[in-house]
Every structure is written in C-alpha cells, then in structure tokens.
C-alpha cells in the first residue's frame, strides 16, 4: 500500500437511484483507491435506495441523496410520492454542494452524467474547479446508440466542451469495444483527454459468505442485475427449464432487489416446481456467486460483464434494447471478439432456442481464450491516474464561468 496520498480525500458522485450499476462501479473504484493508498478517504454521494445493504471498506463512506426513478420515456420522477421532482432535485443539489464544502475533496470523480442529473452537480463542479481541485468524468465502455444519445444530450444541454469541466475523461473499458463519445460532437480538446483504463477487475471479497443452500457443485447462474427490467430474461430461462432436455448442471437464479414483488413471487413458484433450480432475491457479493458458477446467463450490464471477464466464466448474454441500446451494443461487440455468446432478445424467443443456448453454454470456451484477461487493467490505471492528479500542483482552473 502506498502512503504518498495520506490525508487526501476523493469525492465520487453517482447519479442513479434505480438499479445497481452505477453504485457498484463507484464502490469498486472507491475500494481500489483505499486499498492502494494508506490514509486516503473516499466519500460516495449516491441516490441508491439500497446503498446501505452493501459493505464498505474502512475509509469509504457514503451520503445518500433523495431518490429518483427513471421512467420508460427517459424522464424522471421522485422515488417518494410526497415530494415532487423539482423539490427532490433542489435537495439533491444542495446536499451535493454541502458534501463538497464539508468533505473538501482533493479530487472529484463524476460517474457518467457530465453535469449530473438535470445539472445537479454544475455548481459543485464550478466551485471545485475555481479552487483548483482536479475533476474527472468516468464513463462506462458503452453509453448508448450515438444518434439517440446525441438527441438526449442536446435536450439536456450537455456541454460538448468537456475539457472546460474535466481534467481527464476515464473510459472504464477497452478501445476494442469502441469510443463511447463517438458521434456526440464532443470537442477535439475533450477527446484528447480521453483515457481508456481497461475494465474494472473484480475479485471475491475475502470475508464474503455464500447464501445458505447453494448447490455444492458448479451451477449455471442466471442474473438480471437489479431485476427491475429482468422479467423477460427470467421468464425465458424458466420456460426453457420447464422443458427437456435440461442442462446437466443445477441452476441458481438471482431475481434482483428491484424486481416487482408479484413478478418475483410468480417466478419463485415456477422455480420451486423444478428439480435442481433455485432462486435468490439478492446478494451484495455477486462476485462470490459468479466465482462458484460454471456459466453465467445475464443481460449484459457493465458490472456483470466485468465479473464474467474477471472470473473467466463462459457467459450467455441476452441484452435489452430499451430504453438504451447499451447492453445490445456491448453484447454484439463482445461476441465479435469471442468473449461471450449471445441471444438477441428481439429474435427467436422460443423456449427451444433458450434451451439449446443453455446446453451450448456448458461447452463454451472461457473468455480468456479470446484474450479477455488482457483488458482488465482498470483499477491499476485508476490508481495511477489518481496518484498523478493528486501529486500535481494546484491547477487553478478558471475555465468555467
């Protein structure tokens, strides 16, 4: 562990309130930073309603802002019925600014949204940059279809001169998967600040305990991530398992904490009728389940993809195509590189097609056979860039009005 950054503070902003993706990515980065630098402290500001369900390492803490939920049309609404959206956004922005004043970070990392949800980190960014605090925009490997995302950015007024707001733009992925900012009209100066870190390598937590009752032998793990939009995947898998021939290995389905209760209950009843098929609602240590698995069936969200590559598991991805094309684009590109196999959720949705794919999964090559183990440098690069940014003299930014 390096103690050169002792006493330094890193503030991480994660806008999303629904789903697990942004929170889990930020938590992984925070843990890597405190593991890498003795005495460094990290504060995560998040809207996740289940952030308290996760364990955090020493010197990592969080502040939860009022939650919002993204609707299918792309708009947001408050998670609490008794607070309207404008009040929620004012509260979130105010808490963000207060957290920055009190925590007094030496580095500010913003996850995905350049100005935050509805611009809620704009003032915080301006203040910190005037103070010379380095700022970083962190992007996942794929954001969305460029045409759709460009319209979204235009509607929101997302700036194209990202160099005026950020010292560096980190892409948590590999150039082989494409440029997430391509086609968005981002300035050349901003693109020059792009740094591909590689994917964020995951490991099984040393103190993690597996859920009681897991099969003793390797199993096929089915996970729709947070589960809020995973009904199609789980229904399709169960339809295949209700037929014969079945996979030779047992099946464990993690339904996700955001799956509607009535839907979850129906799936639990169907799974209970099948031999060697069991369900789990949620486990905060998904790495442990992936490590125990012989193969993974998933939708293709960023974190699950990182776990598949990190723990070198054969995987079948069934991506969603709405409201974003992110998962579909990732699955197609990863399949073309030989990392995973995929079924198009908009293609043949028959139980037989899924049953055949599940049986093929049992004989599929590992991702490392296609070189996936070479693109997992993310956490090391993040620590290196953090060390460099925090070791430089005060930058004295004056580039935002």
Buried (B, 14 or more C-beta within 10 A) or exposed (E): EEEEBEEBBBBBBBBBBBBBBBBBBBBBBBBBBBBBBBBBBBBBBBBBBBBEEBEBBEBBEBBBBBBBBBEEEEEBEBBEEEBEEEEBBEBBBEBBBEBBEEBEBBBBBBBBBBBBBBBBBBBBBBBBBEBBBBBBBBBBBBBBBBEBBBEBBEEBEBBBEBBBBBBBBBBBBBEBBBBBBEEBEBBEEBBEBBEBBBBBBBEBBEEBEEBEEBBEEBBBBBBBBBBBBBBBBBBBBBBBBBEEEBBEBBBBBBBBBBBEEEBBEBBBEBBEEEEBBBBBBBBBBBBBBBBBBBBBBBBBBBBBBBBBBBBBBBBBBBBBBEBBBBBBBBBBBBBEBEBBBBBBBEEEBEBEBBBBBBBBBBEBEBBEEBEBBEBBBBBBBBBBBBBEBBEEEEBEBEEBE
